Amino acid sequence: MTSPNGLEGPAPTTGAGPDRVLIDATQARAQLQALAVDGYPVTWLAARIGCAASGLGQIRSGQRAHTHRSIAARIHDLHHQYAGTPATDHSVPDHDSSITRTIAGREHWTTITPTTSTPPPARIEDRFLARTTPTADGHLLWNGLPDLYWEGQRHKPGRVAFRIRTGRDPVGHVTADCGHPGCVHPGHVEDAAGRKRLREQLRAIGGLRAATGRMTAQTAPGARETAGRTHTNQ
Ligand SMILES: [Zn+2]
């Protein structure tokens, strides 16, 4: 797929959006270890936040030093919700809980109180991506209600997408130039200023092609003669 935005720099791919930003996993590790002390297995926790248990296991053991910001935020929420309460009070099977507590004891993991941890900074980008669905052909569709509410303000998804790519507020209307209805892929949206710049660039390319075409005609066999004749006739 070719996007005219390529002229302005690389367009982010769906798989490399802000949701995939990696942050230090130290706090997430401590929170998962604390939850293990209370008997919460990674399988149970992973099912709560919709991610792979193996990934949480690697964060907990320290094999992974970094994690996605959105995962860290969800681990933080889990810790806040469950830390200090026995896992068996929350439908974790006795057997699973017991194994997890044994591992925690063997590894000398400790509890931390939720108040000593701070949530990873919330970002409008994460909220935006949580409400989109990637398509198989590389677009990003907006789900749910038309607009995004953030810190008491309403934001149009296309404008948020534009800010994600450019880091600035759009000028004029934002539209998707990929032709896919409802697409809010940051790499596919453009503002009025961007569309104007794009038209100018395309005009420049068109002018360059025309000039190249004239040069080719002049250097082609017989072209000089033709050009000369044209000149003479004038
Ligand atoms: Zn698109």
Residues whose N, C-alpha, C, O or C-beta is under 5 A from the ligand:
A	BS01	ZN	G138 H139 L140 C178 H180 C183 H185 H188
